[in-house]
Amino acid sequence: MEREKLKSRLGFILLSAGCAIGIGNVWKFPYMAGQGGGGAFVLFYLLFLVILGLPIMTMEFAVGRASHKSPVRAYQALEKPGQKWHIHGYFTLIGCYLLMMFYTTVAGWMLAYVPKFASGQFVGADSQATSAVFDAMLASPVECVFWMVVVCVVSILICSLGVQKGVERITKAMMLALLAILGVLVVRALTLPGAADGVAFYLLPDFSKIFGSPDMFFEAAYAAMGQAFFTLSIGMGSMTIFGSYIDKHRSLMGEAATIGVLDTGVALATGLIIFPACFAFGVAPDSGPGLVFITLPSVFEQMWGGQVWGTLFFVFMSFAALSTVIAVFEGILRFSMDQWGWSRKRAVTVNLIAIPLLSLPCALGFNVLSDVVMPGVGDIQTVEDFLVSSNIMPLGSLVYVLFCVSRRGWGWKNFLAEANEGKGLKFPRWLRPWMRFGVPVLVVIILIMGWVPIVSSWL
């Protein structure tokens, strides 16, 4: 059977960007930028995006496009006889399942808040009231499991329609709607009285927060480096699969740069909603779930037409979360079809049962299984996130880099030939020493730093 392909370049860019643009763009990046020196932190982040994130993404795309296969088969097609690089392909599948085991639950929270806001549940609510609503949702196993299952069913049914008719068509519409809603929300936030103070806090460069001391410099560097790395969803095989769906008309560094610009643009624009709105109403901005589900609902309710703005915001968040889920589900289905020769229908049926079952521990981890905690890490959701973000992603990225630069792998010449085929931005040949030594060192630092607080708490 002929392998499916994406219909258009726009479909590829929006699908890849949809995988990269996720919840972290909203509840992590803006807060890090605001606290870390505003525009100074953003410049630091962009530097690491260029020297670390985008080159690795290009390598992952190249492995997929050269082979037109999913990770295990891709490595087998490109490695030399007797080599074992393809073993990493199985770990990419494990990583995708682990990611979905908690991401489907969090995406379910986003979906749940759309009808909550639209029905007027937050009218007149202050931060105490919004906190009570969020806590009640987490404490309800029925509500958490219901919305998690809705996310799984909707996403897998979209994937069941195929690459062009399902994944590409729906993701394209969802991402364009996401960008439109984002634009409307940014304009609304920037027109609030006192919004300028929020913009100044967010984007005016404050280099004293970076160069004030050696500790501050290294802390800012690690934060910017980690965000530039994690924001692109690299190292888990998804980008390999998207690369396998495209033709050779465009060079891959240019495509990676376009996706990076989209991802960063959404993250920056989200901050232009959060900080002006919070400063306009005298609310201290924070990060994580507390920002999205407690702080921002109370802010929206102080605005004129807050019910509409809050509903729009959670539609935006739902699209951001669902675009990631659909992209990763497609990666899981394609792996099953390539590796075991399954039909799409069989892969859909198996995963429609498997993924909700695997996601149950996280959905129940805030209520029935709330006593299940890993020392030094946290609850079930935090443990699953730690395994993916601090282990599978950096280790996977390291394997992709070594495979592309090493003579014992695919090799630098083969990688360059594939990456630079087509029109657009070329991958510089002279970057080989940096990719061979510099990038692996940075990835190892990210890996080690992810473990430092855990090990410290055990000692």
N, C-alpha and C positions, 0 to 999 in steps of 0.2 A: 504494500500500500504506500502511495506517495506521501512523503512527509508534509504536514501542514506548514503554511507560511503566513506571516503577517501580510496584510494587503497593502499597507502604506508605511512610509517613513514616519509620518505623524503618529500612527498607531504604535509603532515600536518605541518612539520617544515617550509617549504618554503612558504606555504600559510599564516601561522601565522606571520612569519618574514616579508613577503610581506606586510601584513597589518600594521606591526609596522614600517618598513622602509619606510620613506616618505620624503617629501620635507624638513622637519625640520632637518633631518640628514645632509642635505647639507647646507642649508642657516642659520642654527642656531648653531648647536653643535660645528663645527670647530672654528667659531668666538668666541663663549663663552670660549672655551678651550684656544685659543691663547691669549685672553685678560685677562683671569682669572687665569693665573699662569701655563699654559701649562700642563706638566705632573702632577703637583700638583692638578690642577682642575680635571684632568682625574681620579686620585686616589679618590678624593672626590666623583666624579660622580659614580664610580664603587662601592664605599661603599653604597651609597643610592640605587643603582640598586639592590644590594644584600639584604639590610634590608627593602626595601620598594617596589620597582617595581616587582621583581620576586615573592615574596610571594603573592602579590595581583593577579598577573597573574595566579599563581598556583591555587588559590581559584576559579578564574573565570573558568579555565579549568575544575576543579573538579565538579562544579555545572553542567556544560554541560555534562561531561562524565557520571556522576552518573544518570542523568535523560534521556539522549539521546533526549533532547528537546531544543527548543529555549527559551529565557528568561522567558516569562510569564508562559509557561507550565512547565519549569524547576523548578521554584519556587513552583508552585502548586504541583508538584510531590514530592518535598522534605520538604516543610513546613508542620507544624501540622495543623489539621482541624481548620478552623476559622481564621487562620492568614492571614495577608495582605501583606506579602513580595512581592507577585507577582505583586503588583501595580508598583513596580520599573521596571518591564519588559517592560511596555508601554513607560516609559521614555527612555529606551535604544533605542527603535524604533525611538522616536522623535530625540534623539541624532544622530542616524545614518543618518536620513534625513537631519538634520541641517548641519552635516559635509559635506554631499554630495552637499548641496546647494551652498557651496563656493569652495569645493575641486575640483569639476568637472571643474570649470572655471580656476583655477590655473593649473590643469593638462592639460587643453586645451592650455594654454600659452606654456607649455613645448613641446607639440606636434607641435604647430605652428612654433617653432624655429628650428625644424629638417629640413623642406624644406627651411626655410630662410637661414640657414647655408649651406646646401647642394647645394643650387643654387648660392652661392657666394655673397649673399646680404651684407655680412659683410667684404668682401675683402678690406683691407686697412683702415678699420673703426677705429677711435679712440673712447675714451669714450663718447665724445659729439655725435658722429654719432650713436653709439650703444644706447645711451639714447634716441635719436630722434626716432629710430626704435621702441623701447619699448613704448614710449609715444604715437606714432602713432597707435600702436596695441591697447592699452588701450582706445584710443579715438574713435576707430571704433566699434560701436555696432554690425555691421554685422560680423566682424572678431571674436570678443569675443564670440558671440552667436554661430557662426558656429563651432568653435573648441570645445566649451563646449558640443554641441550636438553630435559631432563626438565621444568625450570621452564617453558620456552616451550610445550611440548606440553600439559602439564597446564593451564596458564593459558588457552591458546587454545581447548582443548576445552571448558573451562567456559564461555567466551564464546560458543562455537558453539551452546550450548543456548538462547541468547536472553537478553534483559535480565531477565525475571522468573524463568524456570526455571533459568537458569544463573548469571549475574552476581549478581543480588540474593539468590537463595536460598543459594548457596554462600558468598558474602561475609558474609551475615548470620550463618550458622552458624560460619564461621571467626572472625569478630570476637567473637562471644559466647564461643566457646571460648578465644580469646586473652585476653579479660578475666577469665575464670574461672581460667585457668592463672596469669595475672599475680597474681591475688588469693592463690592458694595459695602461690606463690613468695615473695610479700611477707611473708605470715604466717610462713613457714619462716625467712626471713632475719631477721625482727625477733625471733624467739625464740632466736636464737643467743647464746651468752655473749659479752658485749662489744659487742653490736649497737648499744647506746645511743650509744657513742662515734662510730660511723659515721653515725648519724642526726644527731647534734649537728654533726659536720663538714659534713654535707650541707645541713642546713636552718636551723641557727641563724644569724640575720643577723649578718654581720660587715661593717659599713659602712666600716671602715678599708680594706677591699680595693677599695672603689669611690671613696670620698672622700679617700683618703690623699694623692693628688696629682692634678693636672690630667690627666697621662698615664694614670693608673689609671682615672680617671672616663671619659675618652673611649674607652679600650680596653674597659671594661665595657659602656659604652653601645653601641658598635659590635657587640660580641659578642651582647648581648641583642637588639638590633635585627635583626641578621642571622638569629638563630635564630627570632625571632618571624615573620620574613618567609618563610624557607625551609621551616619546619615544616609550613606549610599547603598546599604544592604548588600555589601560585597562579602565574598568568601563562602557563601552558602549554596552556590550553584544556580540561583535564579537567573543571574545575568548570563550565565553560560547558555541556559535554555532560551532566553530571549534572543541572544546572539545567533543561536541555531535557526531562528525563524526568519532571518533577514538575508538580503542579497548583498552583493559586493560593490554597490554603486557609490557608497560613502565610506570614507575612512573612519576608523573606530574611535580615535582620540577626539575627533570633532563631535561625534555622537555622544560620547561620554561627557564632553564639556557642555553640550546643550542640556543634557539631563542634570548635570551639576548646577547649572545656572537656574533651571526650573526649581530644583529642590531647595537651593539657597534662597531664591526669590520668595518661595512660599514661606519659608522659615522667617525671613526678615519681615515680610508683610504681616505675618501673624503677630509679631511683636508690635506692629503699628496698630493692631486692634487692642492688644492687651494693655500696654503701658499708657496710651492716651486715655483709655476708658478708666483704668484704675486711678490714675492721677486726677482725672476730672471729678471723681467722686470720693477722693481721699482714702482709697483702699490700698493697703500695702500689697503689691503683687508678690506671688510666691511661685513655686514650681510643682510639677507632678500632678497627681490626680486632684489634690486640694485646689490647685489653680482652676482646673477645668470644671470640676463638679461642685465646688463650694464658693470660691471667690468670684468667678465670672458670672454665675447665675445671679448672685446678689447684686453685682454691678449692673447687669442688663436690666434687672427689675427697677433700678433707680432711673433708667432712661425713659424718655417718652417712647411709647411703642415697644417697650422692653420685651413683651411676649413674642413679637415678631422677630426682633433682633436675636433673642436667645434661641428661638426655633431655627432660624437661619444658621446660627453658629453651630448648632449640633447637627444640622444637615451637612454642613461643611466638614465637621469632625467625622461624621459617619462615612462620608465619601472618602476622606483621607484614610480611614481605617479599612474600609471595604476594598479599596483599590489595592492595598497591600495584601489582604487576605486572598483576593481573587488571583493576584499574580503568583503568590506562593502556592496556592492550590493547583494552579496550572502547572507549576514546576513539579509538584508531587505526582500529578496525573501523567505528565509527559515522561517522568522517570519510569513509572510503572509500565507505560506503553512501549518505551524503548527497550527497557531492560528485560522485561518478561513477556513481551509480545502481546500484552493485553489490548483489547479494544478499548476505545474511550468509554463506551458504555459500562464495561466491566470495571474499569478503573474508578469511574464515578460511583458505581454501586458499592464497591468495597470501601472507598474512602468516605462515602456518605454515612456509613456505619462506624468506621474506625476513628475518624477525626473527632466527632462529638464524644465518643467514649473516652478517647485519650484526653479530651479537654475537661472532662468531668472533675478531676481532682482540683484544678485551678478554680473552676466555677464554685466548687464547694469549699475551697480553701479559706473563704472569708466568713464561713458560717459553720457548717457541719464539721469540717476538717480544720477549723481555725487553730486547734492545738498542735497541728503538725507544723513544726518549725525547725529549720536547720540552724544550729548555733553559728552565729557570726554572719549569716546570710539573711534569713528571714522566712517569710511564709512561702507557700508552694509557688505562687506566681513569681516571687522574687528569686527563688531557686532556679526555676525554669529560665527566667530572663538572664540570670547570671551564667548559666551553662551555655546559652546561645551567644550573648553579647561579649562575655569575657573569655570565652574558650573557643567555641566552634567558629565564630567569625574571624578572629585574629589568626588562629591556626590555619583555617581554610585559605585565607588571603596569603599567608606565608607560603603555602603549598603552590598556589597559582603563580606567585612571583618566581619561586625557585624553578618551577616547571618551565616557565617561559625564558628564563635567563641562563639556565644551566645546559651544558652540553650533554649531561646525563638525562635531560628531560627533552622537551620539544626543541629548545634551543633559541637563541636570540635572533638569528637570521630568519628562521621560520616564523617566529612571532612578528617581527618587523614587517615581513612581506605581507602577512595577513592583515595586520593592523593598518598598514598604510595603503592598502588597495582601495581605490575609489577616490572621489573628490573630497576635499576638506582638509582639516588640520592634521598634520602628520606627526607621528610619534618620533621624537628626535633620536637618531642613532647614537649620539654621544651620551645619552642618558644611561647607557648600560652599567657603568660603575656605580651610579647612584641606585639603580634598581637592584644591582647585585649585592651591594653592601649597605647603603643608606636606608632604603625602605625596609629590608628585613630587621635592621636594628630598631627602627621606630615601631614596627609591629610587635617585636619582642617586648619593647618597653610597655606598650599598651597591654599586652598579655600579663606581664609581671605586675603592673600597677593595678590591674583588675583583681589580683589575688592579695595584694598587700594588706588592705583593710580586713580581709577575711582571716588571713593568717595571724595578723596582729591581735584580733579579738580572741583567737584560740590560745595565744601565749599567756 
